[in-house]
Amino acid sequence: MPKTESNPIDLGTRAADFLLPDAQGVLHRLADFDAKPALLVAFISNRCPFVVLIREQLAAFARDYAGKGLQVVAINANDHEAHPEETLTRIGEEAEKFGYSFPYLKDASQQTAKAYGAACTPDFFLFDTDRRLAYHGQFDEARPGNGKPVTGADLRAAVDTVLEGGRPIASQVPSIGCNIKWSAGNEPVWSSSAARAA
């Protein structure tokens, strides 16, 4: 199936601000989570097979770390007009069905995805207490069809290190998944015309 890798983003990059709604109409911004020593911003979707594969374990991962100081925020930036399964209503249904205990937000303008340099779903951005990028890599080695168990091992190791005040290893395996479904005419400069819809 068509695949897109996450963009190379410099470690140490500051988290971009956002103001985005959840399905209940509550607006969330970056500063809402200042009290947490670590923040994971995850660009996901409701339809991508790479996200479908890990979503239950992603929910479990978030529950495991909620009491340890990690705040998870998921963002859906896919074009909901071309892909109605990505609407705000469907986001709320997805969060309830799979037990997402974290905010799942809609980036209808796709400006937040652009600000972060997000390219694919899933795309993980782990920030330290200063909201500097510490990890931008894969959840684990599981991919649709490769038979490897979904454990979240890579992301768990990175979060453990950040919560202990350390720095994850600089050599990080990029996440891979479906390309973000950009609205017509809204494609960012890094979005290749060769990246086919997944």
Secondary structure, DSSP 8 states (H G I E B T S, - for coil): ---EE-----TT-B----EEE-TTS-EEEGGGGTTSSEEEEEE--SS-HHHHHHHHHHHHHHHHHHTTTEEEEEEE-S-TTT-GGGSHHHHHHHHHHTT--S-EEE-TT-HHHHHHT--EESEEEEE-TT-BEEE---S-S--TTS------HHHHHHHHHHHTT----S-----EEEE----TT---TT--TT----
